[in-house]
Every structure is written in C-alpha cells, then in structure tokens.
Amino acid sequence: MTWHNTVLLAMGAPAPGGASGLVQLIPFVLVLGIFYFVILLPMKRRRQKVQAFLAALKVGDRVVTSGGLFGTITRLGDQSVQIQVADKVRVEISRNAVVGYQGQEPVATESQS
C-alpha cells in the first residue's frame, strides 16, 4: 500500500446517517440573518430618515452643512439648496450637503454618501 492509499483509507466514506445539505446551510443562513439585522436594516432606516429630512426642508429653515456652514435656506431646487450664510451672501450647495438643523443633532453623517 502506498502513502496515498493509506490517507484515502483513513479518511473513509461519510457515515450513512451524516448531515444533509440543508443542515450544512444553517450556519450560513444564520450569518446572513445576523448581517441583515445588525448592519443592513439600520442602514436602510437611517437612509430613509435622511431622505425624509431632506424632503421636508423648506425656505427659512436654519441649517448646517457637511462642511460646517451655518445658514438659512432662501431657495430650494430639486438637487440644490441656496443658503444665506451672511448679509447678502448666498451659496448654492447640494441638497445632500445639508446634514441637520442649527442647534440640533445632525440627521445625516458625513460617512454616508
């Protein structure tokens, strides 16, 4: 008997009452379920909260941008917002750059895109 045959004989065949294919998938399904509930679901909820915040912006709101500018909204567009940062100084920014209202906790964080 050669060395290769000995290894094959030592490994042997699986027992007839061995685990089925479905039982082997249980750990994989559990990991996917945990990943969904711990990571994906909170991200989805946060994204919905940010979208609701951005949709609710209106002229006159005092906001903070991701760059740290404080200003008052003077005009709203589909993709942009004009804010007044000083007397007669208005800046056009992306709507997504608005992260919260002045004096409140930011709704959107900078790690989001």
Secondary structure as GFF3:
##gff-version 3
##sequence-region A 1 113
A	DSSP	alpha_helix	3	11	.	.	.	ID=ss1
A	DSSP	alpha_helix	21	35	.	.	.	ID=ss2
A	DSSP	pi_helix	36	40	.	.	.	ID=ss3
A	DSSP	alpha_helix	41	55	.	.	.	ID=ss4
A	DSSP	beta_strand	62	65	.	.	.	ID=ss5
A	DSSP	beta_strand	70	76	.	.	.	ID=ss6
A	DSSP	beta_strand	80	86	.	.	.	ID=ss7
A	DSSP	beta_strand	89	94	.	.	.	ID=ss8
A	DSSP	three_ten_helix	95	97	.	.	.	ID=ss9
A	DSSP	beta_strand	98	101	.	.	.	ID=ss10
###
